[in-house]
């Protein structure tokens, strides 16, 4: 076999092996059972969110969790729209809501890490919960996430999705939803096996002591992204408590801002920008990411050129194995998280995933991205 054929074979075996493990992990979802009611701080970083922040806060102030046991900290990240004004109205009406400003704090931090660091520094809670300004949380969100914090748990990964089930979706929104569902399903399956790989800041919780114990964002301050994924890896490496996935629907968060094609492109490049850094934090995860990239690069290349060993039959078999693995994980994830409405997009997603993964991986890692009207390298 030539080098390319070997690379495709090995990456396909790694990809399908990891997918099989994730599929098994999705059958092990658990819900929290803790009855403790620690004080909780919800931290929301907001920059130019006048179209979303009010809806977000309206949900956060109406939680079933005892109101005297939580606070909401909105950190304005130098907005130049009506975001501060809208937040101020909520602050005036609710004593447990505070608005903070980034100012000149944490100048060495980049992107979202600055406002989050400001909020966590001021937080009085034992537990930190984060969500985004364009998200909507259910009334039971806080109680459900806190219930997962059994004494030996240090962090809880929450499920988030593009819009709620039953919402009208355009074809492109359905593709976005399915792509995000696949990522969340992989995160859940891996975490259930005790191998936490990824999380989303849209729905994430951790003990403040654990955050401070790993130095907060200090060691990843120079990274333009990773306030969730890279932080999760720092917490995993610290080994100061289990990291679990919250699988109960009462904890599911929805984002109501779907991206345009351009916005989706920038968002995924931002996420991909941390791929190489995983070599330092989690080498098995980096190997998995590399396998994902190589399968999506080499299988289509072999189909087009027919130059691999076995002609086009071998890369076709590899792509078929990948497709079956993708189907298993997304199908199980769709039924676990109540998103079977996204499955009709699976054929188109499987075809588009290869060029999208390769291009996003290369450009995100090598050329930077734009986020919140700021260019990051």
C-alpha positions as CSV (number, residue, x, y, z in Angstrom):
1,X,0.0,0.0,0.0
2,X,1.1,3.5,-0.7
3,X,1.3,6.2,2.0
4,X,-2.0,7.8,1.1
5,X,-3.8,4.5,1.2
6,X,-2.3,3.7,4.6
7,X,-3.3,7.1,5.9
8,X,-6.9,6.6,4.8
9,X,-7.1,3.1,6.2
10,X,-5.7,4.1,9.6
11,X,-7.8,7.3,9.9
12,X,-10.9,5.4,8.9
13,X,-10.3,2.8,11.6
14,X,-9.7,5.4,14.2
15,X,-12.8,7.4,13.1
16,X,-15.1,4.5,13.1
17,X,-13.7,3.1,16.3
18,X,-14.2,6.4,18.1
19,X,-17.7,6.7,16.7
20,X,-18.5,3.2,17.9
21,X,-17.3,4.2,21.4
22,X,-19.4,7.4,21.3
23,X,-22.4,5.4,20.2
24,X,-22.1,3.1,23.1
25,X,-21.6,6.1,25.5
26,X,-24.9,7.6,24.3
27,X,-26.7,4.6,25.9
28,X,-25.2,5.5,29.3
29,X,-26.8,9.0,29.8
30,X,-27.6,9.8,33.4
31,X,-29.5,12.5,35.2
32,X,-28.4,14.3,38.4
33,X,-29.7,13.3,41.8
34,X,-28.1,15.8,44.1
35,X,-30.4,17.6,46.5
36,X,-27.9,20.3,47.6
37,X,-28.8,23.9,46.9
38,X,-25.5,25.8,46.7
39,X,-25.3,29.5,45.8
40,X,-25.0,29.8,42.0
41,X,-23.7,32.6,39.8
42,X,-24.8,32.7,36.1
43,X,-22.3,34.6,34.0
44,X,-23.4,36.0,30.6
45,X,-20.9,37.7,28.3
46,X,-22.7,40.2,26.0
47,X,-21.4,42.3,23.1
48,X,-23.9,44.1,20.9
49,X,-26.8,41.7,21.8
50,X,-29.7,44.2,21.8
51,X,-31.8,41.8,19.8
52,X,-31.3,38.8,22.1
53,X,-30.3,39.8,25.7
54,X,-33.8,40.7,26.9
55,X,-35.2,37.3,25.9
56,X,-32.3,35.6,27.6
57,X,-32.6,37.5,30.9
58,X,-36.4,37.0,31.0
59,X,-35.8,33.3,31.1
60,X,-32.9,33.5,33.6
61,X,-34.9,35.6,36.2
62,X,-37.7,33.1,36.1
63,X,-36.0,29.9,37.3
64,X,-37.5,27.3,39.6
65,X,-34.2,27.4,41.6
66,X,-34.7,29.4,44.8
67,X,-34.2,33.1,43.9
68,X,-32.2,33.8,47.1
69,X,-29.7,31.1,46.0
70,X,-28.5,32.5,42.7
71,X,-27.4,35.7,41.0
72,X,-27.1,36.7,37.3
73,X,-24.0,38.6,36.2
74,X,-24.2,40.2,32.8
75,X,-20.8,41.4,31.6
76,X,-20.9,44.1,28.9
77,X,-18.0,43.6,26.5
78,X,-17.8,47.2,25.1
79,X,-21.1,47.1,23.3
80,X,-21.9,50.1,21.1
81,X,-25.6,49.3,20.7
82,X,-28.5,49.3,23.3
83,X,-27.3,46.2,25.2
84,X,-26.3,48.1,28.4
85,X,-29.6,50.1,28.4
86,X,-31.7,46.9,28.1
87,X,-29.7,45.1,30.8
88,X,-30.0,48.2,33.1
89,X,-33.9,47.8,32.9
90,X,-33.6,44.2,34.1
91,X,-31.2,45.2,36.9
92,X,-33.6,47.8,38.1
93,X,-36.4,45.3,38.3
94,X,-34.5,42.4,39.8
95,X,-32.2,42.7,42.8
96,X,-30.3,39.5,42.0
97,X,-29.2,40.7,38.5
98,X,-26.0,42.8,38.1
99,X,-24.4,44.4,35.1
100,X,-20.6,44.6,34.9
101,X,-18.3,46.2,32.4
102,X,-15.1,44.8,31.0
103,X,-13.3,48.2,31.2
104,X,-9.5,47.6,31.2
105,X,-9.6,44.4,33.2
106,X,-7.7,41.4,32.0
107,X,-6.0,43.1,29.1
108,X,-4.0,40.0,28.3
109,X,-7.2,38.0,27.7
110,X,-8.7,37.7,24.2
111,X,-12.3,37.5,23.0
112,X,-14.9,36.0,25.3
113,X,-12.4,35.1,28.0
114,X,-12.2,38.8,29.2
115,X,-15.8,39.3,30.1
116,X,-16.1,35.8,31.5
117,X,-13.1,36.5,33.7
118,X,-14.6,39.7,35.0
119,X,-17.9,37.9,35.8
120,X,-16.3,34.9,37.5
121,X,-14.0,37.2,39.6
122,X,-17.1,39.0,40.9
123,X,-19.2,35.9,41.3
124,X,-20.3,34.9,44.8
125,X,-21.5,31.5,43.8
126,X,-19.9,28.1,44.5
127,X,-21.1,27.0,41.1
128,X,-20.6,29.0,37.9
129,X,-23.1,28.5,35.1
130,X,-22.5,30.1,31.7
131,X,-24.8,30.6,28.7
132,X,-24.8,33.0,25.8
133,X,-26.9,36.2,25.3
134,X,-28.7,34.7,22.3
135,X,-29.8,31.6,24.2
136,X,-33.0,30.6,25.9
137,X,-33.0,28.4,28.9
138,X,-35.9,26.5,30.4
139,X,-37.2,27.5,33.9
140,X,-35.7,24.2,35.2
141,X,-32.3,24.8,33.7
142,X,-30.5,25.9,36.8
143,X,-32.1,23.3,39.1
144,X,-31.3,20.5,36.7
145,X,-27.7,21.5,36.1
146,X,-27.1,21.9,39.9
147,X,-28.6,18.5,40.5
148,X,-25.7,17.0,38.5
149,X,-23.2,18.3,41.0
150,X,-22.8,15.3,43.2
151,X,-19.9,15.7,45.7
152,X,-17.3,14.2,43.4
153,X,-18.4,16.2,40.3
154,X,-16.3,19.2,39.3
155,X,-18.0,20.3,36.0
156,X,-21.2,19.6,34.1
157,X,-21.5,19.8,30.3
158,X,-25.0,20.8,29.1
159,X,-26.8,20.1,25.9
160,X,-27.5,23.0,23.6
161,X,-29.2,23.1,20.2
162,X,-30.1,25.3,17.3
163,X,-33.6,26.5,18.1
164,X,-36.1,24.3,20.0
165,X,-37.8,21.2,18.6
166,X,-40.8,22.1,16.6
167,X,-39.5,25.5,15.5
168,X,-39.7,26.3,11.8
169,X,-36.3,25.8,10.1
170,X,-35.0,26.7,6.8
171,X,-33.0,24.0,5.0
172,X,-29.7,25.8,6.0
173,X,-30.9,26.1,9.6
174,X,-31.7,22.4,9.6
175,X,-28.1,21.6,8.3
176,X,-26.7,23.8,11.1
177,X,-28.9,22.1,13.6
178,X,-27.8,18.6,12.5
179,X,-24.1,19.6,12.5
180,X,-24.4,21.0,16.0
181,X,-26.4,17.9,17.1
182,X,-23.6,15.7,15.9
183,X,-21.0,17.6,17.9
184,X,-23.2,17.6,21.0
185,X,-23.8,13.9,20.6
186,X,-20.1,13.2,20.4
187,X,-19.5,15.3,23.4
188,X,-22.2,13.4,25.4
189,X,-21.1,10.0,24.4
190,X,-17.4,10.7,25.2
191,X,-18.2,12.3,28.6
192,X,-20.4,9.4,29.5
193,X,-17.4,7.1,29.0
194,X,-15.3,9.3,31.3
195,X,-13.5,10.9,28.4
196,X,-14.8,14.5,28.2
197,X,-13.7,16.0,24.9
198,X,-15.8,19.1,24.1
199,X,-18.4,21.5,25.5
200,X,-20.3,24.6,24.6
201,X,-20.3,27.8,26.6
202,X,-24.0,28.0,25.8
203,X,-24.6,25.5,28.5
204,X,-21.7,24.8,30.9
205,X,-21.2,24.7,34.6
206,X,-18.3,24.2,36.9
207,X,-17.2,24.8,40.5
208,X,-15.6,28.2,41.0
209,X,-12.9,26.5,43.1
210,X,-12.0,24.2,40.1
211,X,-11.9,27.2,37.7
212,X,-9.5,29.0,40.1
213,X,-7.6,25.8,40.8
214,X,-6.6,25.5,37.1
215,X,-5.7,29.2,36.9
216,X,-8.8,30.2,35.1
217,X,-8.1,31.2,31.5
218,X,-4.5,32.2,32.4
219,X,-2.7,29.5,30.4
220,X,-5.0,29.8,27.4
221,X,-5.4,33.6,27.5
222,X,-3.6,34.0,24.2
223,X,-6.0,31.7,22.4
224,X,-8.7,33.6,20.5
225,X,-11.2,30.9,21.3
226,X,-11.6,28.0,23.7
227,X,-13.3,29.5,26.7
228,X,-15.3,26.3,26.8
229,X,-13.4,23.4,25.0
230,X,-9.9,24.4,26.2
231,X,-11.1,25.2,29.7
232,X,-12.7,21.8,29.8
233,X,-9.4,20.1,29.0
234,X,-7.6,22.1,31.7
235,X,-10.2,20.8,34.1
236,X,-9.9,17.3,32.9
237,X,-6.1,17.4,33.3
238,X,-6.5,18.7,36.8
239,X,-8.3,15.6,37.8
240,X,-10.2,17.3,40.7
241,X,-13.6,15.8,40.1
242,X,-15.6,14.0,37.5
243,X,-16.9,15.8,34.4
244,X,-20.4,14.7,33.5
245,X,-23.0,15.4,30.8
246,X,-26.5,16.6,31.8
247,X,-28.9,14.5,29.7
248,X,-32.3,15.5,31.2
249,X,-34.5,17.7,28.9
250,X,-35.0,20.2,31.8
251,X,-31.4,21.3,31.2
252,X,-31.5,21.7,27.4
253,X,-30.6,25.2,26.1
254,X,-31.6,26.6,22.7
255,X,-29.8,29.3,20.7
256,X,-32.2,31.4,18.7
257,X,-29.6,33.1,16.5
258,X,-29.0,31.0,13.5
259,X,-26.0,31.9,11.4
260,X,-25.9,33.1,7.8
261,X,-23.6,31.2,5.5
262,X,-20.8,33.7,6.3
263,X,-21.5,33.7,10.0
264,X,-21.5,29.9,10.1
265,X,-18.2,29.9,8.2
266,X,-16.6,32.3,10.8
267,X,-18.1,30.4,13.7
268,X,-16.8,27.0,12.7
269,X,-13.3,28.5,11.8
270,X,-13.3,29.9,15.4
271,X,-14.0,26.5,16.8
272,X,-11.4,24.9,14.5
273,X,-8.7,27.3,15.6
274,X,-8.0,25.3,18.7
275,X,-7.3,22.0,16.9
276,X,-3.5,22.1,17.0
277,X,-3.6,23.3,20.7
278,X,-5.2,20.0,21.6
279,X,-1.8,18.4,20.9
280,X,-0.7,20.0,24.2
281,X,-3.8,19.4,26.2
282,X,-5.2,16.1,25.0
283,X,-3.1,14.1,22.6
284,X,-5.7,11.3,22.0
285,X,-8.3,14.0,21.2
286,X,-5.8,15.6,18.8
287,X,-5.3,12.2,17.1
288,X,-9.1,11.9,16.8
289,X,-9.4,15.3,15.2
290,X,-6.6,14.5,12.8
291,X,-8.4,11.3,11.8
292,X,-11.6,13.2,11.2
293,X,-9.7,15.6,8.9
294,X,-7.9,12.9,7.0
295,X,-11.0,10.8,6.4
296,X,-12.8,13.8,5.0
297,X,-9.8,14.8,2.9
298,X,-8.6,11.5,1.5
299,X,-11.8,9.6,0.9
300,X,-13.2,12.2,-1.5
301,X,-9.8,12.7,-3.0
302,X,-9.5,8.9,-3.7
303,X,-13.0,8.8,-5.2
304,X,-12.1,11.7,-7.6
305,X,-8.6,10.6,-8.6
306,X,-8.9,6.8,-8.4
307,X,-5.2,6.7,-7.6
308,X,-5.3,4.9,-4.3
309,X,-4.7,1.2,-3.9
310,X,-7.8,-0.7,-5.2
311,X,-8.8,2.2,-7.4
312,X,-12.1,3.9,-6.3
313,X,-13.4,0.9,-4.5
314,X,-11.2,1.3,-1.4
315,X,-12.0,5.0,-0.7
316,X,-15.7,4.3,-1.4
317,X,-15.6,1.6,1.2
318,X,-13.9,4.0,3.7
319,X,-16.5,6.7,3.0
320,X,-19.3,4.2,3.4
321,X,-17.8,3.1,6.8
322,X,-17.7,6.7,7.9
323,X,-21.3,7.3,6.8
324,X,-22.5,4.3,8.7
325,X,-20.7,5.6,11.8
326,X,-22.1,9.1,11.4
327,X,-25.6,7.7,11.0
328,X,-25.3,5.6,14.1
329,X,-24.1,8.6,16.3
330,X,-26.5,11.2,14.9
331,X,-29.5,8.8,14.9
332,X,-28.9,7.9,18.5
333,X,-28.2,11.5,19.4
334,X,-31.3,12.7,17.7
335,X,-33.5,10.3,19.6
336,X,-31.7,10.9,22.9
337,X,-32.1,14.6,22.7
338,X,-35.5,14.8,21.0
339,X,-34.3,16.1,17.6
340,X,-35.4,13.6,15.1
341,X,-36.8,16.5,13.2
342,X,-33.2,17.2,12.0
343,X,-32.5,13.8,10.5
344,X,-33.9,14.6,7.0
345,X,-30.9,16.8,6.6
346,X,-28.5,13.9,7.1
347,X,-27.8,12.9,3.4
348,X,-27.0,16.5,2.4
349,X,-24.9,17.0,5.6
350,X,-22.9,13.8,4.9
351,X,-22.0,15.0,1.4
352,X,-21.2,18.6,2.4
353,X,-19.3,17.6,5.6
354,X,-16.1,16.6,3.7
355,X,-15.3,19.8,1.9
356,X,-16.6,21.9,4.8
357,X,-14.4,20.0,7.4
358,X,-11.3,20.3,5.3
359,X,-11.7,24.0,4.5
360,X,-12.7,25.0,8.0
361,X,-9.9,23.0,9.5
362,X,-7.3,24.6,7.3
363,X,-8.5,28.2,7.4
364,X,-9.4,28.1,11.0
365,X,-6.0,26.8,12.1
366,X,-3.9,28.9,9.7
367,X,-5.7,32.2,8.9
368,X,-7.7,33.2,11.9
369,X,-11.4,34.4,12.0
370,X,-13.7,37.3,12.7
371,X,-15.8,37.3,15.9
372,X,-18.0,40.1,17.2
373,X,-16.6,42.5,14.6
374,X,-13.1,41.8,15.8
375,X,-10.4,40.0,13.8
376,X,-8.5,37.3,15.6
377,X,-5.4,35.5,14.5
